[in-house]
Every structure is written in C-alpha cells, then in structure tokens.
Amino acid sequence: MMPRGDQLLLPVNPGFIWFSLLFACLVNLIPLGKTTAMPDLLALTLVFWNVHQPRRVGVGTAFTFGVMMDVHDAALLGQHALAYTLLSFFAITIHRRLLWFPVLSQAVQIVPLFFAAHAVSVLIRLLAGGVFPGWELLLAPAFEALLWPLATWLLLAPQRRPPDPDQNRPL
C-alpha cells in the first residue's frame, strides 16, 4: 500500500542511479575548503537510494564508495567505508517505515543516521591518533538533513514524468 496522496512513480532508470552517485562522489572530490561543516553529498545520495531503491544500492555500494573517498582524502583506509556501510545498513533497515512519512519528517528521522556516520568517522580518526576536527562538525548532519527535501525532489524528478500516451491506456 502507498500513503495517501502520493503520486505513482515510474520505475527508476538504473543508469540515473549510478549517474547520481558518481556525480555526488565527484562533487565530494571538489576541494571547497577544509571546513568540517560541509555536508557529505555522497552520503546523502547513498541514503536516498538506500531508502528508495534498497535492492539496487546496498551496503556493498556504500563500502566501495567509502573506500574511494578514503583513498581520495588520504584518510585511514576504511574510515569512510565503515561510516558509509553503517549508514547504508541503518538506512535500509528503516526504509519501509521512513517512506510512510512526509519529506520533512523523513529529514528529521535521518539526522541521527548522519550524526552516527560522522561520529564513527571521527572516532576512527581519533583512535588512529588524529586530532579532533572541532565542534562545527555537528553542523554537517544538520545541513545534510536540510538538503534531504531538495535531494528528494531532484532525484525523484525523472520518475515523476508522465507516462507515454497510449491509445489503449486511459492514464
């Protein structure tokens, strides 16, 4: 069953899923400054597709992108991989319940997931002898949750297109 008032969506194109993940990864690779309050767009996109397409984008995909981010950031190998893997696991765990809520309520409910992912990453960094990045790190999960409605609107837009007209279909 679908929640009332929701539009029926067309099937998602797998190419669009992978394009959006690769685009988010490339945006994460852009050196926009070393502030720790920057939202992780790859994590946001991974969670979105884990919630909306859990059979196509899973924990293995999150691990692969996490290792790529570890290599790019020259971080401890496995730091982002573990954070993204846990993030994806818990997003897949709550995906059925999360889809029953409106987008703004979804954003509130995923804040703990993003906070936990950042906490795991910082904890691994600290255990390896790194320095604490600062308290502004607490802003990143809030920014990611604020971007959730925009990500939902953008990433579901191709599925909202009207179906091709057909003489035999009344819709």
N, C-alpha and C positions, 0 to 999 in steps of 0.2 A: 504494500500500500504506500501511497505517496501522501505527504502532508497536503492539506487542502490549500488551494490557490497556487500551487507550484505549477510552472509550465512544464509540459513534457519536453524533454531534451532529445535531440538526435544523438545517435552513437558518436562517441568521440573518435577522432582520427588518431591512430597511434603515432603517426608522424608528427602531429601537432603536440602530443605529449612530450615526445623526445626533443622537439624543437624548443619548447618552452623550458625544459630542464637544461638543455645546453645553453640557451640564451641567459637563463638565470645564473648558470655557472660562469659564463663569460662576463656578466655584469659583476659578479663577485671577484673576478680576477682584475678588474679595473682598480688601479690604486687611487682611491678617492680620499685618501687621508688615513691616518692610523688611529682614528678615534674608535673606541670600543663601543660607542653607542650606535654605530652603523647597523642597520638591520641586515640580517643574512637572507638575501633574496632566494638563494638556493634552498635553504631550509624551509622557507615559506612555500616555495613551489613544490618541494618534496612533500610537505604536509598536505598541501592542497590535493595533489594527485593521489596520495595515500588515502585520503578521505573519500575522494570521488571515484577513483579507479584503483582499489587495493589489489586487484588481481593482475594489473599491468605494471604498477610501480610498487615494488615491495622493499623489503629490508635489504636485499642484495643490491638493488639500485642505489639505495642510500649509502651502503658501505662503499660502493665503487666511487660515487661522487665524493664521499668523505675522504677516501684515500687521495683522490685528485686534489682536493683542497689542502690536505696535509702536505703533499709534495709542493704545491704552489706556494703555500705560506712558509715552507721550511719549518713546519711545526713538528712536534713529536709525532712520529708515524703512528697513526691510529687515534689521534686526539679528535679530529673532526669525524673520522669514520665511526668511532664509538658513539659520539654525540648524535650524529645523523641516524645511526642504526637504532638507537634507543628512541629517538624522536619518531622515526617511522613506525617502529613497533607499537608505541603507545597511540599514535595517530590511527593506525589500522585497528587497534583494539577498540577505540571509541567511535569509529567511523559511522556505524549504524545509528548510534544514539545522537551523534552530532548533526547528522543530516535532517533530523526532525525539527531542529531549531532554526529560527531566522538567522541571517548572516551576522548581525551584530551580537547575538547571543553566542554564536559559534566563536566569534573573535574573543569573547570573554573566556570561553571554556578552553581555548588553546593557549592562553597566556601561560598556564603552568607547564605546558609541554615545552614551550620555547624557553622559559626560565630554567627548566631542568636541563635542557640541552646546553645552554650557556654555562650552567653550574658544573656540569660534567666536564666540559672543555676547560674551564678554569681550574677545576680540581686536579685534572691530569697535568695541566701546566704547572701548578704549584707543587705537586708531588714529584715532578721531574726537576724541580729546583728553579723554576721560573719566578718572575716577580708578579705580584698582584696587579692586574691591569687598571684598577681603580673602580670606584663606585658608580661611575657613569655607565658601566656595563649593565646595570639594572634597567637602563632605558631601552636597550636593544629589544628585549622581548615585548615591551610596550609598543615600540614602533612597528614590530612585525605584526602584532595583533591589530594595530591601526591600519596596516596595509592589507589585512585579510579581506575586507569588503571589496577593495579595488582589485585584488588578485582574483576573487571570485567572479567579479563582473568581467574582467578581461579574459580569464581562462575558460569561462563558460560561454563566451560570446559566439564562438563558431558553432556551438551546439544549439544555439537559440535561433539559428537561421530557419526560415520557413522551409518546409519540405518541398521538393519539386512537385509542381502541379501535375495531376494525372487525371485523365478522363474517368477512370474507374474508382478513384478515391474521393470521398466527399470532403476530406480535410484539406 
